[in-house]
Amino acid sequence: MNIINSARTKTSTTRFDVLTLVENGLVFNYGKNGEKEIAFTELDMVYMKTHSLHPVIELVLILVPFLLVLLSAQYIPFDIMIIVAVVTIIPTFIKVMNYKWYSLKIRLKDGSIYIKKVSLEVKIDYLNIINQVQKECFYRNANIMASA
């Protein structure tokens, strides 16, 4: 007989505005709601996740220029229609296929998750913070193992 543990840990997802690295941990700033400091020992995972468009949305966004070209075929000459097709379809296809956004996710040992949407321009800054946090957690865990 299989017994399933129905007790779940309560998780919460919180969005934050600004992340600051301090000596003992991280400080989350919620804008008007204040800030919260979290020690390195409370961190479980810190990572950056890449998101892209859903395939159905990609298909719809790519089909719109094709419909535009199909409708324009009735009203404009063929040589101009070729130019319209190239000018609308190719850039739209490239933009849709390369569209991405990023989110910084910080999971604590108690199960709560902190999320921040990150633009491409500041992605490198947050990756540097993630590397510093992981390095600090590694050194702390190494010191605990060495002293034990």
N, C-alpha and C positions, 0 to 999 in steps of 0.2 A: 504494500500500500504506500503510495507516494503522498507525502505531506508537503503542502505548499504553505510557505510562510506568507501570510497575508499582511503582516505588519510592514508598512512602507515608511521610509524616512521622508519627512516633510521637506520638500524642496521649494525654494522661492527663486524667482528670476527678477533681478533688479537692474534697471538701466542707470548708467552713471554718465556724467558729462566729462569730467577731467580725472585722469589718473596720474598720481604723483608717487614717485619712488622715494621713500625715506629710509633712514638707517635701519629701522626694525621691521619694516614691512611696506605696505602700500596704503595710500590714502585715496579714497574715492570721494569726489566732490559731486553732489547731486544738484548743484545750482542753488536754488532758493531753499531746498530742503536740508541743507547742511552737508556735513562730510562724515566719513567713517574711516577709521584706521584699522587695518587688518595686519596681523603679524605674519611673518613668513611661515611660522609653524602651523598656521591655520590653512595654508594654501594646499590644494590637492593638485589642480592642473591649471596651467596658464597657456592658452594657445590662440592662434589666429585662424579663423575659418573663412574660406572663400565661397562665395555664393554666385550663382549664375541664373539666368532666366529659365523658367520652365519651358520645356520643349514645345508645348502648345502655343505659348506666347511668342516664342521665337518664330514658329511657323506663321502665325498671324501677322507679325511684323514684317516678315519677308514677303508674304503674299500681297500686302497692300500696294507696293510699287508695281507688282505684276498686274494688278487690277487697273492701276492708273495707266499703265502702258496699253493694256487691252482696250480701255475706254478711249484713249487718245488715238488709237489706230483708225477709228472711224472718221476723225476730224482733221488729222494732219497728214502730210505726205510721209512716205515710207522712210526717206533718208532722215527726216527730222525725228521720226519715231525711234529710229535706232539710237540717235543721240540722247533722246529722253530716256530710253531704256538703260543706256550705259550710265547716265548721270544719276538716275534714281535707284536702280536695282543694286549695282555694285557697292556704292557707299553704304546703303542700308544693310546689305548682307554683311559687310565687314564690321559695321558698328554693332549689329545684333549679336554676331558670333563672338565678339570680343568683350561684350558688356559683362562686367563683374563688379561686385562690391564685397567688402570685407567686414568681419566683425571680430572684435577682441572678446574672448570668453575667459572668465576667471571662475573656476569652481573651487569652493571651499570644502573642507573635510566634513562639514555638517550637511552638505548637499545643496547649499544655496549657490546660485549662479549669478554673476555680474556680467552684463553685456554692454558693449559700446560699439556702435557702427563707426567704421573707420574708412576714411576716403583714401584714395590711392596716394595722394600727396603726403599724408602723414603716416602711411603704413610703415615706412622705414623707421620712424621715430618709435612707434609702438613695438616693432620687432626688436629694436635695441633694448627697450624696457623689458620685454619678455626674456631676452637673453640674459640681462642682468639679474632678473628675478630667479631664473632657473639656475644661474651660476651661484647665487647666494643660497638658494635652497640646497644645492649640491654640497657646498662647503659646510653648511650647517649639519646636514646629514652625515657627511664624512667626519666632522668633529665629534658627533654623537657616537658614531661607530668606533672611532679611535679611542674615545674615553671609556667605552664600555668594556 
